[in-house]
Protein backbone atom coordinates (compact mmCIF):
# COMPACT_ATOMS: atom_id res chain seq x y z
CA UNK A 1 0.00 0.00 0.00
CA UNK A 2 1.44 3.35 -1.01
CA UNK A 3 1.84 6.34 1.27
CA UNK A 4 -1.01 8.16 -0.48
CA UNK A 5 -3.32 5.17 -0.03
CA UNK A 6 -2.52 5.03 3.69
CA UNK A 7 -3.04 8.79 3.98
CA UNK A 8 -6.39 8.55 2.22
CA UNK A 9 -7.47 5.68 4.49
CA UNK A 10 -6.53 7.69 7.60
CA UNK A 11 -8.42 10.73 6.32
CA UNK A 12 -11.51 8.64 5.61
CA UNK A 13 -11.33 7.08 9.09
CA UNK A 14 -10.73 10.39 10.88
CA UNK A 15 -12.38 12.96 8.63
CA UNK A 16 -14.67 14.28 11.38
CA UNK A 17 -11.69 14.79 13.70
CA UNK A 18 -9.73 16.58 10.98
CA UNK A 19 -12.68 18.86 10.15
CA UNK A 20 -13.27 19.59 13.85
CA UNK A 21 -9.61 20.56 14.18
CA UNK A 22 -9.92 22.83 11.15
CA UNK A 23 -12.97 24.50 12.69
CA UNK A 24 -11.11 25.05 15.97
CA UNK A 25 -8.10 26.50 14.14
CA UNK A 26 -10.38 28.79 12.13
CA UNK A 27 -12.09 29.96 15.32
CA UNK A 28 -8.73 30.65 16.97
CA UNK A 29 -7.53 32.58 13.91
CA UNK A 30 -10.77 34.58 13.84
CA UNK A 31 -10.40 35.42 17.52
CA UNK A 32 -6.76 36.38 17.09
CA UNK A 33 -7.64 38.78 14.26
CA UNK A 34 -10.74 40.02 16.13
CA UNK A 35 -12.95 39.13 13.16
CA UNK A 36 -11.01 41.34 10.75
CA UNK A 37 -10.36 38.46 8.33
CA UNK A 38 -13.41 36.31 9.08
CA UNK A 39 -14.49 36.00 5.45
CA UNK A 40 -11.07 34.84 4.30
CA UNK A 41 -10.77 32.39 7.19
CA UNK A 42 -14.20 30.91 6.45
CA UNK A 43 -13.40 30.66 2.74
CA UNK A 44 -10.08 28.95 3.43
CA UNK A 45 -11.67 26.50 5.83
CA UNK A 46 -14.46 25.67 3.37
CA UNK A 47 -11.99 25.14 0.52
CA UNK A 48 -9.78 22.93 2.68
CA UNK A 49 -12.79 20.77 3.61
CA UNK A 50 -13.79 20.55 -0.06
CA UNK A 51 -10.24 19.47 -0.94
CA UNK A 52 -10.39 16.71 1.67
CA UNK A 53 -13.68 15.59 0.16
CA UNK A 54 -12.15 15.44 -3.32
CA UNK A 55 -9.04 13.65 -2.04
CA UNK A 56 -11.09 11.01 -0.26
CA UNK A 57 -13.60 10.79 -3.13
CA UNK A 58 -16.34 11.93 -0.75
CA UNK A 59 -16.01 8.88 1.52
CA UNK A 60 -16.78 9.14 5.22
CA UNK A 61 -16.80 6.67 8.09
CA UNK A 62 -19.60 8.05 10.28
CA UNK A 63 -21.06 4.65 10.96
CA UNK A 64 -22.14 4.27 7.34
CA UNK A 65 -19.26 1.98 6.41
CA UNK A 66 -17.40 4.64 4.49
CA UNK A 67 -20.00 4.98 1.77
CA UNK A 68 -19.86 8.20 -0.28
CA UNK A 69 -22.29 10.97 0.59
C-alpha positions as CSV (number, residue, x, y, z in Angstrom):
1,X,0.0,0.0,0.0
2,X,1.4,3.4,-1.0
3,X,1.8,6.3,1.3
4,X,-1.0,8.2,-0.5
5,X,-3.3,5.2,0.0
6,X,-2.5,5.0,3.7
7,X,-3.0,8.8,4.0
8,X,-6.4,8.5,2.2
9,X,-7.5,5.7,4.5
10,X,-6.5,7.7,7.6
11,X,-8.4,10.7,6.3
12,X,-11.5,8.6,5.6
13,X,-11.3,7.1,9.1
14,X,-10.7,10.4,10.9
15,X,-12.4,13.0,8.6
16,X,-14.7,14.3,11.4
17,X,-11.7,14.8,13.7
18,X,-9.7,16.6,11.0
19,X,-12.7,18.9,10.1
20,X,-13.3,19.6,13.8
21,X,-9.6,20.6,14.2
22,X,-9.9,22.8,11.1
23,X,-13.0,24.5,12.7
24,X,-11.1,25.0,16.0
25,X,-8.1,26.5,14.1
26,X,-10.4,28.8,12.1
27,X,-12.1,30.0,15.3
28,X,-8.7,30.7,17.0
29,X,-7.5,32.6,13.9
30,X,-10.8,34.6,13.8
31,X,-10.4,35.4,17.5
32,X,-6.8,36.4,17.1
33,X,-7.6,38.8,14.3
34,X,-10.7,40.0,16.1
35,X,-12.9,39.1,13.2
36,X,-11.0,41.3,10.8
37,X,-10.4,38.5,8.3
38,X,-13.4,36.3,9.1
39,X,-14.5,36.0,5.4
40,X,-11.1,34.8,4.3
41,X,-10.8,32.4,7.2
42,X,-14.2,30.9,6.5
43,X,-13.4,30.7,2.7
44,X,-10.1,29.0,3.4
45,X,-11.7,26.5,5.8
46,X,-14.5,25.7,3.4
47,X,-12.0,25.1,0.5
48,X,-9.8,22.9,2.7
49,X,-12.8,20.8,3.6
50,X,-13.8,20.5,-0.1
51,X,-10.2,19.5,-0.9
52,X,-10.4,16.7,1.7
53,X,-13.7,15.6,0.2
54,X,-12.1,15.4,-3.3
55,X,-9.0,13.7,-2.0
56,X,-11.1,11.0,-0.3
57,X,-13.6,10.8,-3.1
58,X,-16.3,11.9,-0.7
59,X,-16.0,8.9,1.5
60,X,-16.8,9.1,5.2
61,X,-16.8,6.7,8.1
62,X,-19.6,8.0,10.3
63,X,-21.1,4.6,11.0
64,X,-22.1,4.3,7.3
65,X,-19.3,2.0,6.4
66,X,-17.4,4.6,4.5
67,X,-20.0,5.0,1.8
68,X,-19.9,8.2,-0.3
69,X,-22.3,11.0,0.6
